[in-house]
Amino acid sequence: MTGIKKSNNFIIIVHNHLVKIVLRVDMRRPKKLKEILREKLDDKELAYVPSSFDIVGSRDGAVALVEIPKEIYHRRREIGEAILTVHRNVKAVYAKKSSRFGVYRLRELELIAGEQISEVLHKEYGVSLKLDVLRVYFSPRESTERMRIASQVKEGESVMVMFAGVGPYALIIAKKQPQVDKIIAIEINPVAYRYMVENIKLNKFEDKIIPVLGDVKKVSYRWYGCCDRVVMPLPKGAKFFLDNAFNVLKKEGGYIHFYNWAKENELYVNAYRELEKSAVLFNREMKIINLRKVLPYSPRVYKVCLDVRVF
């Protein structure tokens, strides 16, 4: 006979009255971050505690990336330990010590709590992405944007993804639109490229995705006039690759998804001007299909995307 009783925050399960085995299962929900830190930080410090942070990985294991204001950076260990308490799948917590820098778009990270691990298996819309947060660029916050782009891809299209990283855009497109003809994914960081190759195999898309290691400027010529759609997820400096984007489009035209950093009072103005200049240069016409504010970058600065149809 099995009996179940509730007692405060516990469920007590009594199984087999002869042996009288009692199992106590703690059902209390993890506390919120600030609730835990209230025991260690004063009210002034608590006001600076970040309300959100990135978690990269899965239920089986993840790492957290948190931006801690300088006013409480000396409290980073306590904040890191609190994150481990709240998110039990998180094995390591890293503090962001710099903005992204260099061609590879990396940032300096400091381990502030947990294990010395940085490689995880991240899952997104049914796709598995293996990556090392210390060595490659990846933003879990852009998962919705990646699916938005993938949802626009039509059967039979040839797609080029520039600045492909470990392959999230390419893989989500292949998953969402299995009838895509091919996806050319170009990445300059050799570490990210190796992860992309591994992820393509992991998700069994070898017949759809062509991984390319190199600079878009130097390798995209192989597909001039071959693509129906170009994805350009590089908000800083993508304008310098617009000539390559227009060149790879088919003679009859196609689509470009162009990303840019923009101030709140002029979200799409500069990006539109850059696209317009390139269209004139290549004797093409274009039409804006959609304007999107993707995510905030800093106060009153956003990552935006312009979806354009090129004729």
N, C-alpha and C positions, 0 to 999 in steps of 0.2 A: 504494500500500500504506500502511496505517495501523498504527503500532505504539504501544502504550500501556505505559508503565513507571511504577512507583511509586518514589518517592524521598523518604524521611522523611515530612514532612507534605504532600508535593506529588504531584500526578499530572502526569506529563510526557507530552504527546500529540505524537507525531511523525507528520506527515502529508505525503505526497508526497516520497519520498526524493530526487527530482531537485532540488527547490527547498530541501529540508531545513528546512522551517518547524517551529520548536519552540514549542509553546504551553505555558506553565507556569501551572497553575491552583492558587491557594492554597485548600486545603480545611480549613484550621484553623478550629475553632469559636471564636466570640468568647469571650473570658475572662469570668468572672463579675465582678460589680461590685466586690466586696471584694478579689478577686485583683488587679484593676487598681489599686485605691486603696492596696493594701499598699505600693506603691512610693512613695507620697506622704504617707500618713497613718501615724501611729504606732498602736500597739496600742490605746491608750486611746481615740483618736479613731475607730478602726475599729469599736469596740464600739457606737458610736452610729449608724453608717451604717444607714439604713433597709433592711429586707429586702424590702420591696415598695413599689410605687408605681403610679399609674394611667397607662395608656397609652391615649390617645384618638386614633382614626384607623384606618388600615389599613396593609397592606404597602407601599402606594404612598407613604405619608406619614402621619406621626403626631406628636403632641406628648406629652411625659411631664410629669406633675404629681407632684411629690415633696414630702413633708413632712420637712424637715430639722430635727433637734433643735437647740435654741439652743446647745448645747455645741460643735457643729461647724458652725454656720452660716457662720462665717468661711471654711470650706472648701467652700462651695457651688459655686464655679466648678469645682473639681476633680471634685466629685461629678457635676455636670452633664456635663462632658466625658466622664467615665467611662461615663455612661448612653448617650451618643451612640455610644461605641465598642461597647458591648455590644448595643445595639438599633439596627441600621443603618437601619431604616425611620423612626426618630425624627429629626425635623428641628429640634425645639426642646425645651428642657427648662425648665420653670417650677417655682419653689419656692413652696409655699403659705405665705403670710405672715400669714394670718388664718383664723379660722373663717368659716363662711358667715354673712352678715348681710343684713338688709333683706328686704323683700317678695319681691325677685327671687332671693333665695338665692345671691348671688354671693360671691366671696371675692377678696381681694387676692393677686395673683400677681406674681412677679418673674422675668423672663427671666434665667437663669443660664448658658445655653449654647445654641449653635445660632443659627438664623435667627429674624428678627423675624416669626414667623407664629403665628397663633392659630386660624385657620379650617381645619377639617379635614373629611374625609368619613369618618365612622365606620361600620363595618359590623357588624351584629349579627343573627344568625339569618336571613340573607337579606334584611335590610332595610338601606337606606342612609340615614344621618343626617348631614346637613350642619349644622355648628354652629361657634360661636366660643367657645372655652373661657374667654375673658376677659369675655364679655358675656351668657352664659346658664348656667343650671344643667344639669349632666349628670353622671351617675355611671355609668361603665362597669362598676363592681362589681355593679350591680343587674341585669345582663342575665339571669341565671338566675331572679331573682324576677319579672322582666317576663314571661318565658316561662311561669313557673308560673301566673301570673294568666291569661295568654292561653289556656292549656290548659284552663281551666275554663269559658270562654265557649262557649255552645251556639248552635246554628243559630237564626236568627231573633231573637236578643236585640238589644235596644237598650241600649247601654252609655254611661255618662258617665265620662269621665276628668277629674277635677279637677286643677288644678295641672299641666297637661299638658306644659309645657316645649316642647322642639322636636319632641315627638310620639312618643317611644319606645314608651310603653305602647300608645297608639292604633294605631301602625303595626304593632307586633308582634301585637296582637290581630287586626287586619285580615289580616295575613299567615297567622297560624295558623288562624283561623276565617273563611274567605272567605264563608261563608253568614251572617255576622252582618248584622243589619238595618241598623244605623247606629251610629256612635261619635261622641258629642259630646265634643270635646276643648277644654277651657277653659284659657286661659293669660293671666296679667295682664301679663307682661313683653312689650312690643311687639316687641323684638328677637327673643326666643324665638318669639313668635307668627309673625313673618315667616319664620323658619327652618322652623317647623312647616308653614306653607302651602307652602313650597318643597319640603319633604320629602314631603308628601302627593302633590304633582305628580310628584316624582322617582320615587316608588314606585307611581304610578298607582292611587291609592286615593281619587280625588276623589269617586267614587260611594258611598263607604262612610263617610268621615270628614268631620265638620262642624267646622272650626276656628272657635273663638270667642275674640275678644280681649276681656278684661274681668275684673272681680272676680267670683268665684263667687257671692258674696253678692248681687250686683246683676244677674246675667244668667241664673242657673240656673232662675229662675222660668218661663222660656219652655218648660221641659220638665218641669214638675211633673206627676207621675202618668204619666210616659211611659217610664221606664227599668226594665229588668230587673236591672241591675247598676251599681254605683257604685264606682269606684276612687279612693282618697284618698291618694296617695303624698306626703303632707306630714307628716312625723313631728312637727314642731314646730308646734302650733297647729291641727291638723286637727279637733280637738274643737269648735272654734268654727264649723265648717261642717257638723256632723252634722245640724242642722235642715234644711239644704238637701239633704243626702243622703237623709234620710227622706222629704222632700217630693217628690223627683223619682222615687222608686220607685213602681211601679204599685200600684193598690189591692190587688191580690192578693199583693203583696210582691216580694221579690227578694233580691239579695245586696249586701253592703257589704264592701269590703276596706279596713280601717281601719289606718293606720300610726301609730306612736307611739315616742318615745324612752322607754326604761325602764331602771331599775337592775336589776342581775343578780338581786338578792334579791326583786324584785317585778315580773318581766317583763311580765305581762299584767294585773295587778290594776287599775291605774289606767285602762287602755284599756277593760277590760271594764265598769268602773263608768260611764265616760262613755257607752258604747253603751247600757248598761242604763237610764241616766237618760233618754236620748233615746227609747228604745223606750217607756218609761212615758209620757213626754210626748205621744207620738204615738199612744198606745193600740195599740201593736203588741207582738207577741211576737217573740222572737229565739232562735236556736240557734247555738252555736259550731260551725262546720264544721272549722276548723283554726286552730292557733296556731303561729306561725313566728318564730324568731329569724333576722332577715334578715342583718344584718351588725353588727360592732362599730363604735361611734362614738368611744368613749374608754374608759379603763380601767373595766371593770365596768358600762358603759352600752351598750345595744344598740338598734338599730332593730328593732322587732318589727311583725308584722302579724297582725291578727285577721280571719279570714274568717268572716262571719256570714250566716246565712239569716234574713231578716225576713219575718214572716207578717202 
